[in-house]
């Protein structure tokens, strides 16, 4: 019996701006990630991880590139994550990204990171 290929998690490489320490601090302090790797002196690349989500931060101060970069992270208990970020001040929540139910069946919200990347956290709704 042959096994079919199965895709795993995606690990995006994203522009983190010119200040890598600021970017790393944002992911650690505001989003609850931990840094599992740093490269360069000064740092030019870092890997941050929270649960199964892993993101490569790359030194790149192209603001246009950052503002056009977006990705989605599936979350279990998205309401609790939203509450967690609100308890940290909620400044990272996108102005148009408040927690809400979308017509395509997900409950989601969006944040902007320190470089301008838009990250949407989502959970599929529980249908009865």
N, C-alpha and C positions, 0 to 999 in steps of 0.2 A: 504494500500500500504506500503510495507516494504522498508526501506531505506537501501541501500548497504553501507558497510563501505567505508570511503574515507580517504586515507592517507594524512597527512599534511606535514609540513616541517620536515626535519631531523635535529637533533641537535647533531653533533658529539662531543665526549669527546676525546680530543687529548693531547698527551704529549707536555708540554710547556717548557721543559728544567728545569734547577735547579733555574733559576732566574725569578721568577714569575713577578716581577715588570718590568723587561726587556720585557718579553713576552706581558704583558698587554700594555705597552707603544708602542710596535710594532703594535699591532692591532688597538690601538687608533690613534697614530700619522701617521703611514704609510698607513693603510687600511681604516681609518675613522669609526671604530667601537666605540661604547661607552660601558663602563663597567656597567653592571646592577646588578652584585652581586660579592662579594668577601667572601671567607671563610678561617678562620684560622688566626693566628697571630704568626709567619709570614704566609702570604697567601699561601695556598696549592691548592686552586681551585678558578677559577673566570669564570664568564659568560660574554661574550662580544656579542654585537648585533649591526647589521646594517640592517635597514629595516626589512625584514623577516628572514634574516640569523642570526642564533644564534649558538655560538660555546662555548663549555665548555673547558677551559684550565685547565689542571691538572698538578701539579708539578711532573715531571718525567724526569730524565736526561738520559734516555736510548736513546742515539743518533741513534742506529741501528733501534729501534722502530720508532722513528720520521722520519728517512730517508725512511722508507718503508710505511709510512702513507701518503695517498693522498685522496683527495675528490674533488668534483666538485660543484660549486655554479652557478645556473642559474641567469643571469643578463639581465635586460632590458637596452639597450644602452651600450653594452660592449665596444664599441669604446670610449665612453666618460669616462668610468671607467679607461680604459687603459691610456687615456690622463691625467686623474687625478693623477694616480700613477706615470706616467712619469714626471709630474710637481713637484712631491715630490722627484725627483732624479732618480727614476726608479731602484734603486739598488736591490729592492725586486723581480724584474722580473727574472724568471728562465732563465739561459743562453740559453736554447733551447726552451724557452716558449714565444717567441715574438707573438704578435697578428697576427693571420692568419686564413684563411678559411681552414677547414678540409674536407676531402673527405666524411665524414659521415654527413655533413650538418650543422656543427656549426662553428661559428666564435668565436675563443677563444684564451686565453693566460694563462700562468701559473706563479705563484709566489712561492718563498720559504720564509717561515716565519722564525723567529729568532731561532727556534729549528730544522729546516730542513724539516718541513712538506711542501709538495707540494699541492697547492690549484690551481685548474683550474677554471677560470671564463669563462662562455660560454653563447652564445645566438644562438638560431636556426636561420639559414639564412632565409631571406624573399624570397621565391620562387615566380616567376612571371608566 
